[in-house]
Amino acid sequence: MRQLVLHAVILAGGRGERFWPLSRGQRPKQLLKLLGPQTLLEDTLRRVALEIPPERRWVVAGEALRPQMSALGSGETVGNFIWEPVGRNTAAAIGAAAEMVLACEEDAELLVLPCDHWIPDSRTFWESVGTGRRLIAAGHDLVTFGIVPAYPETGYGYVERAGAVPDVPGAWLVARFHEKPDVEVARGYLERGGFFWNSGIFLLRAQAVATLLRRHIPQMAEPLDRLREAARQGPGETAWRRYFESATSISFDHGVMERAGNSVMVEAGFAWNDLGTWTSWGERIEPDSQGNRVRGAVLAEDAANCILYSDAGGLLAVLGVHDLIVVRTGDATLVCPKDRAQEVRRLVQRGVSAEDLRGFF
């Protein structure tokens, strides 16, 4: 099978709720400079630009963020935007990108990337992508990238490998995808071996995506068919709105990858972190002598193993605290135990539903 042209699909529609109060509805995580001078989305675009030209980059983002996204640059620097008038999860986003690509290509490879991951070494990243492209060229349609787990993480899904793919070192057949486990199950995965963190990065054949979405999520067939017809003329605002409003809200992992049954996995050779919570951010910050991960103006006394973040314009002072996350911004402050970082999303959802508090989220 000949090697197909490669397109990038950058998923930039998340809200980053677990990074509240720094991440807000109009300033989500992907637009924050959490680990350097660039936003997480800019870092992803820079990584992709090493191998893929602008005309083959597709950024799927919420329509409400159009001014912020457009400020990143024109199509010559960013690529093509696909605007979501309403969020419908990753299956709808990837389906939209596949139809746009197929409107101009007979078939193609889609490198699907969340926009907010930490991947410091672009060279090893592209080496792993190269392994994935060998698998596509050999006839596989769905490739996922698995991360060797460092500890029993409960915030990630897991990929269980089966046998090795012949003649492709570091590639494995997928036995099963597993939802986010509790800590005891996660420990069992590490003890048994053969389990990997699901990075959420995929390499997919576009024609296969279009077919499998219709097969495994039948409700998506009609919206996708309408979008395909519109894509031939270049879809306008009405076509995008009609598609996303009628699309099923389901993740691509659950809707397609878990159901297709013929996926393969590349054992990623690159360092990776999904930066999903304040604790995962803290893993990237050098600790002080007391194990505190600190950013901004912070005064700490008798404090240990804390994550302490003070946004510009104020001082955060803590005394006699341990194993806490404390994040201070101009109008809101978060205090929670480190082992409950995943639950910040629940706190945000409660705040959004309270009319008198909604403006803080």
KAMO-V859390 format. One record per backbone hydrogen bond with DSSP energy under -0.5 kcal/mol. NH is the residue of the N-H (numbers start at 1). CO is the residue of the C=O. Records with the same first field share a line. If there is no record, write none. Layout:
BEGIN
NH=CO + CO
END
This chain:
BEGIN
7=109
8=56
9=111
10=8 + 58
11=9 + 113
12=10 + 60
19=16
20=17
22=19
23=19
24=27
25=361
27=24
31=28
32=29
34=32
40=32
41=30
43=39
44=40
45=41
46=42
47=43
48=44
49=45
50=46 + 47
51=48
52=48
56=53
57=54
58=8
59=80
60=10 + 58
61=59 + 82
62=12
63=84
65=62
66=63
69=65
70=66
71=67
72=69
73=70
77=74
78=74
79=74
80=57
82=59
83=81
84=61
85=83
91=250
92=88
93=89
94=90
95=91
96=92
97=93
98=94
99=95
100=96
101=97
102=98
103=99
104=101
105=101
109=5
110=204
111=7 + 109
112=110 + 202
113=9 + 111
115=11
117=114
118=273
119=117
122=120
125=121
126=122
127=123
128=124
129=125
130=126
131=127
132=128
133=129
134=130
135=131
136=132
137=133
138=134
139=136
140=135
143=203
144=264
145=201
146=144 + 266
147=197
149=195
153=151
158=178
159=196
160=176
161=159 + 194
162=173
165=171
166=164
168=165
171=168
172=265
173=163
174=263
175=160 + 173
176=160
178=158
181=156
186=182
187=183
188=184
189=185
190=186
191=187
192=188
193=189
196=159
197=147
198=157
199=145 + 197
202=112
203=143
204=110
205=141
206=108 + 204
209=205
210=206
211=207
212=208
213=209
214=210
215=211
216=212
217=213
220=217
221=218
223=219
224=220
225=221
226=222
227=223
228=224
229=225
230=226
231=227
232=228 + 229
233=230
234=230
240=236
241=237
242=238
243=239
244=240
245=241
246=242
247=243
250=88 + 248
255=251
256=252
257=252
258=253
259=256
260=256
261=257
264=142
265=172
266=144
267=170 + 265
268=146 + 266
273=118
278=18
281=277
282=278
283=279
284=281
285=282
288=292
291=288
293=306
294=292
295=308
298=296
299=316
301=318
304=321
305=290
307=324
308=293 + 306
309=307 + 326
310=295
311=309 + 328
314=311
316=297
317=315
318=299
320=301
323=304
325=336
326=307
327=334
328=309
329=332
334=327
336=325
338=323
340=337
341=338
343=340
344=341
345=342
347=343
348=344
349=345
350=346
351=347
352=348
353=349
354=350 + 351
355=353
357=354
358=354
360=357
361=358
END
